[in-house]
Amino acid sequence: MSWWLEIVTKNPSCIYYFGPFDSLREAELEKDGYIEDLSQEQAEVIGARIKLHNPLQLTIDLDEPDREREIKVPA
């Protein structure tokens, strides 16, 4: 497992994962930059947290039914 930044937005309603990071500190240092980037794209950030995780999808569109979600796997 690695450290990942999870950001939840409204308009669009999505969950974004950014990472992996080598340490909690590295993720904390990068967090504000990712939030700023999403805000500049007119996304309303409603939450962010850092966690040990292994996401299968980097972007989850909460408005789409599960069966139609496109899986975006880290390269």
VORONU-579030 format. One line per field, with one value per atom (N, C-alpha, C): residue number from 1; residue in three letters; atom name; x, y, z. Coordinates in pm, whole numbers. Each point is the difference from the previous one (the first is absolute). Layout:
% residues N
pos [NUM  ...]
code [ALA  ...]
site [CA  ...]
u [X  ...]
v [Y  ...]
w [Z  ...]
This chain:
% residues 75
pos [1  1  1  2  2  2  3  3  3  4  4  4  5  5  5  6  6  6  7  7  7  8  8  8  9  9  9  10  10  10  11  11  11  12  12  12  13  13  13  14  14  14  15  15  15  16  16  16  17  17  17  18  18  18  19  19  19  20  20  20  21  21  21  22  22  22  23  23  23  24  24  24  25  25  25  26  26  26  27  27  27  28  28  28  29  29  29  30  30  30  31  31  31  32  32  32  33  33  33  34  34  34  35  35  35  36  36  36  37  37  37  38  38  38  39  39  39  40  40  40  41  41  41  42  42  42  43  43  43  44  44  44  45  45  45  46  46  46  47  47  47  48  48  48  49  49  49  50  50  50  51  51  51  52  52  52  53  53  53  54  54  54  55  55  55  56  56  56  57  57  57  58  58  58  59  59  59  60  60  60  61  61  61  62  62  62  63  63  63  64  64  64  65  65  65  66  66  66  67  67  67  68  68  68  69  69  69  70  70  70  71  71  71  72  72  72  73  73  73  74  74  74  75  75  75]
code [MET  MET  MET  SER  SER  SER  TRP  TRP  TRP  TRP  TRP  TRP  LEU  LEU  LEU  GLU  GLU  GLU  ILE  ILE  ILE  VAL  VAL  VAL  THR  THR  THR  LYS  LYS  LYS  ASN  ASN  ASN  PRO  PRO  PRO  SER  SER  SER  CYS  CYS  CYS  ILE  ILE  ILE  TYR  TYR  TYR  TYR  TYR  TYR  PHE  PHE  PHE  GLY  GLY  GLY  PRO  PRO  PRO  PHE  PHE  PHE  ASP  ASP  ASP  SER  SER  SER  LEU  LEU  LEU  ARG  ARG  ARG  GLU  GLU  GLU  ALA  ALA  ALA  GLU  GLU  GLU  LEU  LEU  LEU  GLU  GLU  GLU  LYS  LYS  LYS  ASP  ASP  ASP  GLY  GLY  GLY  TYR  TYR  TYR  ILE  ILE  ILE  GLU  GLU  GLU  ASP  ASP  ASP  LEU  LEU  LEU  SER  SER  SER  GLN  GLN  GLN  GLU  GLU  GLU  GLN  GLN  GLN  ALA  ALA  ALA  GLU  GLU  GLU  VAL  VAL  VAL  ILE  ILE  ILE  GLY  GLY  GLY  ALA  ALA  ALA  ARG  ARG  ARG  ILE  ILE  ILE  LYS  LYS  LYS  LEU  LEU  LEU  HIS  HIS  HIS  ASN  ASN  ASN  PRO  PRO  PRO  LEU  LEU  LEU  GLN  GLN  GLN  LEU  LEU  LEU  THR  THR  THR  ILE  ILE  ILE  ASP  ASP  ASP  LEU  LEU  LEU  ASP  ASP  ASP  GLU  GLU  GLU  PRO  PRO  PRO  ASP  ASP  ASP  ARG  ARG  ARG  GLU  GLU  GLU  ARG  ARG  ARG  GLU  GLU  GLU  ILE  ILE  ILE  LYS  LYS  LYS  VAL  VAL  VAL  PRO  PRO  PRO  ALA  ALA  ALA]
site [N  CA  C  N  CA  C  N  CA  C  N  CA  C  N  CA  C  N  CA  C  N  CA  C  N  CA  C  N  CA  C  N  CA  C  N  CA  C  N  CA  C  N  CA  C  N  CA  C  N  CA  C  N  CA  C  N  CA  C  N  CA  C  N  CA  C  N  CA  C  N  CA  C  N  CA  C  N  CA  C  N  CA  C  N  CA  C  N  CA  C  N  CA  C  N  CA  C  N  CA  C  N  CA  C  N  CA  C  N  CA  C  N  CA  C  N  CA  C  N  CA  C  N  CA  C  N  CA  C  N  CA  C  N  CA  C  N  CA  C  N  CA  C  N  CA  C  N  CA  C  N  CA  C  N  CA  C  N  CA  C  N  CA  C  N  CA  C  N  CA  C  N  CA  C  N  CA  C  N  CA  C  N  CA  C  N  CA  C  N  CA  C  N  CA  C  N  CA  C  N  CA  C  N  CA  C  N  CA  C  N  CA  C  N  CA  C  N  CA  C  N  CA  C  N  CA  C  N  CA  C  N  CA  C  N  CA  C  N  CA  C  N  CA  C  N  CA  C  N  CA  C  N  CA  C  N  CA  C  N  CA  C]
u [84  -84  88  -54  71  -89  61  -75  -65  -129  -77  -80  -20  -86  -135  -106  -137  -69  -49  -71  -140  -100  -140  -49  -67  -52  -149  -59  -139  1  -79  -4  134  53  -64  11  -90  3  95  122  104  88  68  109  124  104  127  107  86  114  129  90  129  109  100  108  59  70  33  113  1  104  84  127  92  -22  -61  -19  -124  -49  -111  39  122  48  -1  45  0  -143  -94  -140  -54  33  -45  54  126  62  -64  -48  -57  -151  -66  -145  -57  52  -55  10  106  15  -106  -34  -105  -137  -24  -127  -12  107  1  -27  64  -22  -147  -61  -142  -88  33  -78  10  117  16  -80  -31  -84  -148  -30  -137  -66  78  -54  -9  -109  -18  49  116  59  -75  -51  -75  72  109  74  129  99  128  58  59  67  112  96  114  -16  19  -16  88  30  66  -105  28  -106  64  -78  39  -120  -30  -122  7  -113  -9  -37  -65  -38  57  50  55  -107  -105  -111  -129  -85  -130  -106  -81  -111  -120  -38  -108  -138  -9  -128  -28  101  -18  -34  -88  -25  129  18  122  35  -95  28  53  -17  44  129  55  121  118  80  122  109  68  109  127  63  125  107  77  100  132  71  131  94  80  96  120]
v [-118  118  125  103  128  111  116  118  63  31  62  116  100  113  -24  4  -16  136  50  128  -23  48  -13  137  2  125  -10  119  15  88  -31  73  1  -111  -131  -78  -92  -86  -116  15  -99  -23  -114  -29  -15  77  -6  -55  -85  -51  49  54  47  -71  -49  -72  -100  -97  -25  91  21  78  -93  34  -83  14  113  23  86  -3  85  147  33  139  49  -84  37  28  -85  19  130  28  125  123  -7  112  25  -105  12  29  -22  8  133  111  131  27  -48  18  -72  -123  -75  64  47  68  126  76  122  -31  -105  -38  -33  -77  -34  124  87  124  87  5  78  -59  -128  -65  11  87  29  -112  -95  -105  56  -31  44  -111  22  -99  1  -118  -8  -85  -65  -78  -53  -19  -57  -75  -115  -74  -83  -32  -82  -133  -107  -131  -104  -105  -116  -73  -17  -48  -58  -74  -53  15  120  19  -73  -56  -63  102  107  107  130  84  128  108  -18  94  -79  31  -66  106  -14  93  -51  73  -44  14  69  14  -115  -82  -112  -127  -84  -131  -82  -88  -80  -74  -57  -83  81  131  83  74  -14  72  -50  93  -35  -18  -111  -27  62  83  65  -49  -94  -64  72  19  66  -75  74  -63  -53]
w [0  0  0  -60  -10  51  21  41  -123  10  -107  56  -85  33  -65  80  -49  11  -113  -2  -53  75  -39  -47  -115  -54  -27  -9  -38  -124  -97  -128  -69  -48  -8  132  18  118  -28  49  -28  122  -4  93  -86  34  -72  92  -54  74  -66  80  -48  79  -68  64  -98  48  140  47  131  64  88  13  79  149  41  143  24  121  40  -17  37  -11  -145  -91  -142  -47  38  -38  58  126  63  -73  -43  -70  -137  -65  -135  1  113  7  -49  48  -37  -150  -64  -144  -79  40  -68  22  121  28  -84  -10  -81  -147  -52  -140  -27  88  -18  12  92  16  -124  -61  -123  -116  8  -101  36  95  43  80  50  87  142  67  139  92  61  89  133  40  125  106  -39  98  -58  87  -40  119  -30  106  -61  83  -40  69  -79  62  -68  73  -59  -81  -129  -88  -125  -74  -130  -93  -48  -80  -133  -41  -131  -107  42  -91  54  -91  43  4  -80  -2  6  96  13  -16  -102  -25  80  103  89  -63  -113  -69  -96  -29  -92  78  -57  62  -1  99  12  -128  -66  -116  -119  3  -111  29  118  36  -81  -48  -71  105  -9  95  -54  82  -37  96  -46  85  -13  111  -6  -93  -75  -94  74]
